[in-house]
Amino acid sequence: PENAVEVFLNMHQYAHNLKLLQETPPNIPEAWHPKKKEAEDLINRVLQAGQTQLTETEAKTLLAYYEIPIPAGRVVHTVQEAVEYARTLGYPVVMKIDSPAVSYKTGVGGVVLDIRDDKAVAAVFRDIMSRAILDLGEAGVRIEKMINKRYELHIGAKKDPIFGPVIAFGSGGILVEYYKDISMGLPPLNMT
């Protein structure tokens, strides 16, 4: 009899878990107007290019299509363009390599924070691009206004061969690999 009770409880828990997986999030805000067609076109362009992940610029563009705030920034390809854009944003700025071949920018020396003048922008641009020319394919440098923030997030998604779509969420930044503070979830996600 104990085994029968245990089986019954497991079946009940399984049915409950299935119900939670199929639960939909609460109503979408009325003022939310995502650009779904543009987002779909972006994803299709990335897939047609044979990429397995988005560049930072592509990811931020996708977030903007869904009205998720992102810092102002742009990819530049020359020293002069870098200096002019940094002046437009105002110092300090952050500069990052932008290439489909790079997923972990810090690992290749592709992120420089707190750049405070034209001379430093020019030097950092040359340094980042010298690395890019070696083996990173088509690359540029993304310049953004430096934001002092306390937390950084890591958000990712992939299609697992067994579980299907999986979403990763956790602490981000340069220590993402060190802390490994990432949680995985199967969509659709809900508040439970």
Secondary structure, 3 states (H helix, E strand, C coil): CHHHHHHHHHHHHHHHHHHHHCCCCCCCCCCCCCCHHHHHHHHHHHHHCCCCCCCHHHHHHHHHHCCCCCCCEEEECCHHHHHHHHHHHCCCEEEEEECCCCCCHHHHCCEEEEECCHHHHHHHHHHHHHHHHHHCCCCEEEEEECCCCCCCEEEEEEEECCCEEEEEEEECCCCHHHHCCEEEECCCCCCC
